[in-house]
Amino acid sequence: MSQESSPSLALLLKEASIQVAFEASDMEDAIGQLATQLFEAHAPSSSAADFLRSAIKRERLFPTCLGEGIATPHGELEGGGRPVAALGVQGRGLPILGPDGKPVELVVLLGVPSDQREFHVRVLAAIAGGLGQDASLRAELGRCADAAAVLRTLAG
């Protein structure tokens, strides 16, 4: 995926990087679980420990709960490569509240190479503008029975 292409969450995911009926006790737990899934599914050349530290550090400094049940924690992938993501879906909500007081239902963990920061901002904007503005899409994702259904739903 080039930096010029339109950001699409579906293109950053693999079935193996999606967890349906996701459970996490707090955002750091969510980030830890999804970071493991991201590295197992996508095998980036970066250090998993460094990525996890960077994502948790960013989350502590700048919480990524956007509201409308969405959180977008992210970390840097050193060493190049392509942007990747992992997704945790919980239709009834996690014990993590967004700024609007709604429980988080979708946690999108982004791994973006350090040389692609502009693309990273565009992906975050696309998630906020797409999922954030489409309540029916968020509800449909919450009803998906498996990762394949999530990918089909996101691909539209």
Protein Blocks (a to p, Z undefined) as FASTA:
>chain_A
ZZkbccdfklmpcfklpcehiacfbfklmmmmmmmmmmmmnopabdfklmmmmmmmmmmm
mccbebjhiacdddddehiajddddddddfkopabdcfkopacfbdcdddddfklmmmmm
mmmmmmmmmmmmmmklmmmmmmpmbfklmmmmmnZZ
